């Protein structure tokens, strides 16, 4: 597992993934599903039997 070297060096944005590349640079990549709220599902109506 990695180790935290320095905290609060960069401002993190919601929906982005941050990592250290092979050269030691901190990079950010947009997450495929990050930062989006899920839509609420509509409730299905039940039919009454007569």
N, C-alpha and C positions, 0 to 999 in steps of 0.2 A: 504494500500500500504506500501511497505517496506521503510526503511530509509537508506541512505548512511552513514556509520559510519566512514570509512577511505577510501580515494581515492588513487589510484596508488600503492596498496600494492602488487598486483600480476601482472605479464605480461600476458595479454590476447592473446590467439592464435585465428587466424581466423578459423571459423567453429566450435567453441566450445561454450557451454553454461555453465555459472558459477552460482552457487547457494550456499546457506548456508544450511547445513543439520541440523538435529535435535540436534546434539551435538555441533553445532556452528562452524564446520569446513567448509572451502570453498572448494567446489568440482567442478570438471569440467566434462562435458559429451559431447561427440561428437554429434553434431546436425545431424539429418537425411539427410538434404539437404544443410547444411551450407558449405561455402567455395568453392562451385563449380559454375563455370560459365555455363550459359545455352547455348546450341548449337543453332546456327542460323538455322531457318527453310529454306528449299530450296523453291525457288519461283516456282510455278506450271506454266507450259507453257500452254497458251490458244491455242486451235485449231481454225484455221480460216475456216469459211464456204465458200464453192465455189458457 
